[in-house]
Amino acid sequence: MSKNVMKVIISGAGIGGLTTALCLHKIGCDVEIFEAVSELRPLGVGINLLPHGAAVLHSLGLGQKLDEFGVRTRAIEYRTRYGHVITSDPRGVEAGFEFPQYSIHRGLLQFLLLDAVRERLGANVIKTGIGINSFSQSNDLATAHLTKGEKGSAVGTVDGSILIGADGFHSALRKQLHPNEGPPRYEGMMMWRGISEQDSFGDGRTMFIAGNHDVKLVCYPISNKTKQSETVRINWVAEHREDGPRRAIAADWNRPGTSDFIEHFRNFEMNDINIVALLQNTKHIFEYPMVDRDPLAWWTKGRVTILGDAAHPMYPVGANGASQAILDGKALADALSTYGPVEGLSAYENDRLGKTTDVILANREWGPERVLDIADERINRSGDRVEDHVTEDEIEAVARRYREVAGFQKKTESEEGK
């Protein structure tokens, strides 16, 4: 390695870590990734990639792969539990954005990025089965302390110009940077997630969110019909608020769940899909709490920083988690293309910390989903008309405010702000 090439160590081979690696490789950095999991597998369920996140991946030459593995989301409908469409919010290019919004399986997106990393950076750039549990640093280097196996046996160290913690919600690097941080914030909402293979609904490119702040269902297709199959994969998220919310709870994203929660959704009446059948026909159900962490005052210490869920875990509202991690990777590469290691990490933090803090706090207020509660308070039966109870101005005010906070304004809105 040339002395002039910046050596970057990344902890974590998730969506944020892999995107960051691709962005840093593009500007000429030498990157090495350590992943504690011994075998990477395409786990998880569906996620949404917003236009600003999609723009980054398109700039990395991955647009064709996104179209191959995901669905270009045309619109998101906010519905009452009776099936009324409160509003249909166009998405992606249909809404005037330069790039699409995608609905895609999380594991497929991760492996799309994984394949690109191995192809461009080398097959051995990712060291699986080896985690980073702590760090030390000098004026010239960041040193990652490596561990292996479930017991975390020490297996040595590796030096780099900088160290990036993309190690997720339970980040070891975040814990070392902020050892006195409190537990995760949990305010009572449990989530059940799954994927059902079945006939699609609507136009096959629309997602909907139905219900209210206490009982809510999110539903969207994550695959398209093909010549080989008329069915598609429908991703769903069912949410229900528990009594007596606890202050903290462990977040285990792959914990199997039971079907008992379906009782809360038997009164959901959608015209285009049978909700109970959708839930009952799902083979694998996962259950976990809706948790986040309070925003940090800082992420960076010298030559070490964090990104993605390690830096700003947020409620899954507004389809923002993966997109914000991707934006972190792009911002970090942009900063390091202009500044040296320490100054670059500082510039990255200055760019992203305030923006992601705003998203965390906006998501706690339920972001664009606030229209659900507005309608739920006023519409009491299937025969009610939305236009008699909710105004278009109320709806647009909620949607526009969240677009501003989340950073994916339409072209016209961006031009108005200039």
C-alpha positions, -999 to +999 in steps of 0.1 A: +000+000+000+013+034-009+020+058+019-004+083+002-033+059+001-057+062+031-063+028+048-098+025+061-110-002+085-148-009+086-165-028+113-197-044+099-207-057+065-243-046+065-259-021+041-242+009+056-207-007+058-208-021+023-220+011+007-193+030+026-167+006+013-178+011-023-179+049-019-144+050-004-130+026-030-143+050-057-121+078-043-091+056-040-091+044-004-077+010+006-106-006+025-108-037+048-140-049+063-144-071+094-177-089+101-184-108+133-208-132+116-190-163+102-214-167+073-232-139+056-268-149+046-296-128+030-316-124+062-345-101+070-376-090+052-385-060+030-372-025+033-377+007+012-349+026-004-358+063-008-348+084-039-318+100-023-305+067-012-312+052-046-293+081-061-261+070-043-264+034-055-272+045-090-240+066-089-221+034-079-234+017-111-260-004-093-292+009-108-297-020-131-294-045-102-319-025-082-344-027-110-337-065-113-342-073-076-366-047-064-399-030-072-400+007-083-425+020-058-451+042-076-470+055-046-477+051-009-513+051+003-523+061+038-555+043+047-580+040+075-587+005+089-619+006+069-600+008+037-605+046+030-576+061+011-567+092+031-541+102+006-520+087-021-485+101-021-466+096-054-431+082-049-399+082-069-399+095-104-437+096-104-434+123-077-408+143-096-377+129-081-347+122-103-344+086-090-369+059-081-379+046-047-375+009-044-391-018-023-367-047-019-358-076+003-331-064+028-310-095+022-311-091-015-300-055-012-272-065+011-260-092-012-262-069-042-238-046-024-217-076-012-212-089-047-201-054-059-176-051-030-160-084-037-159-078-075-144-043-072-123-045-040-114-081-041-128-114-029-108-113+004-115-077+014-143-089+039-130-109+068-160-129+081-160-145+116-138-117+130-154-088+149-140-055+163-148-052+200-127-021+208-101+003+195-071+024+204-055+052+185-024+074+182-018+106+164-011+087+132-032+055+134-064+039+145-060+004+158-089-021+158-089-049+184-101-081+167-121-110+182-133-143+170-161-167+180-190-164+203-167-159+233-149-130+216-114-144+220-088-118+211-070-126+178-049-095+173-051-060+159-051-042+126-041-006+120-056+020+096-057+056+089-093+056+102-118+032+118-155+033+110-181+016+131-209+003+109-216-024+134-254-018+139-277-012+168-256-030+193-224-012+182-193-020+202-176+011+189-205+033+200-203+017+234-167+026+237-172+061+225-202+066+248-197+042+277-223+059+300-251+059+274-285+046+287-305+017+274-325+018+241-357+038+241-388+017+238-422+033+240-445+002+238-449-007+202-443-043+191-437-052+155-443-085+136-429-088+102-431-114+074-433-121+037-462-139+020-460-154-016-494-147-032-513-127-057-504-090-057-528-061-050-535-029-068-510-021-095-483-041-079-462-010-073-481+007-045-475+003-007-501+012+019-500+020+056-533+015+074-547+020+110-535+044+136-507+051+161-516+021+182-526-006+157-510-003+122-503-024+092-477-017+065-479-037+033-460-036+000-448-060-028-410-066-030-410-086-062-426-083-097-446-109-116-425-129-140-431-153-169-423-181-145-446-169-117-479-149-114-475-145-077-453-120-059-437-116-025-457-093-003-439-078+027-459-068+057-453-052+091-480-054+118-476-031+148-495-031+181-489-011+212-485-030+245-498-020+278-473-007+304-444+001+280-410-006+294-380+018+293-358-007+275-359-040+257-334-060+238-337-056+200-334-090+183-343-085+147-346-123+139-366-135+168-394-159+157-429-147+166-463-163+170-495-155+151-514-144+182-512-107+171-535-114+142-565-109+164-557-072+165-562-069+127-594-089+121-614-056+118-591-043+090-612-041+058-591-035+026-609-037-007-579-051-026-563-076-002-575-099+026-554-089+056-561-119+078-553-143+050-521-124+042-509-128+078-520-164+082-504-175+050-469-163+061-445-192+068-420-173+089-430-144+113-405-123+131-412-103+162-393-074+178-398-041+196-398-007+180-368+009+196-344+037+189-317+055+209-315+092+219-295+112+195-258+116+204-240+149+208-210+136+188-200+105+168-163+111+162-132+108+183-099+115+165-096+088+138-127+068+148-164+074+139-197+056+135-225+055+109-259+040+101-276+022+130-245+025+151-247+063+150-285+070+147-309+041+152-344+053+145-379+041+144-388+024+111-411+053+101-409+070+067-388+042+052-356+060+063-332+037+081-313+021+052-314+053+031-298+073+059-270+047+063-263+049+026-262+087+027-237+084+056-214+064+034-216+089+005-210+119+029-180+102+045-164+096+011-171+131+000-155+145+032-124+123+029-120+132-008-115+168+004-098+166+038-073+144+056-084+116+080-091+136+111-105+167+094-125+145+071-143+126+099-151+159+115-165+173+083-186+141+079-200+145+114-208+181+108-227+173+077-247+143+089-252+144+127-278+173+127-297+159+098-301+124+113-310+139+147-339+157+130-350+124+114-349+105+147-370+131+164-394+134+135-399+097+135-409+098+171-437+121+161-446+094+134-434+115+105-458+114+075-479+087+093-494+114+114-522+116+088-534+082+101-542+096+135-558+127+121-582+105+100-587+080+128-599+106+152-626+118+127-636+088+107-657+062+126-673+040+100-668+026+065-695+049+051-677+081+061-661+102+033-625+113+039-630+146+021-657+155+047-633+151+076-597+158+064-585+186+042-559+183+015-539+212+031-536+192+064-523+162+045-498+180+024-484+200+053-475+167+071-460+151+040-440+182+030-425+188+064-412+152+066-397+154+031-378+185+043-365+168+075-356+135+058-338+153+029-356+139-001-374+170-014-389+170-049-371+190-076-397+218-074-394+220-036-356+221-038-358+249-064-382+269-043-357+268-014-329+283-035 
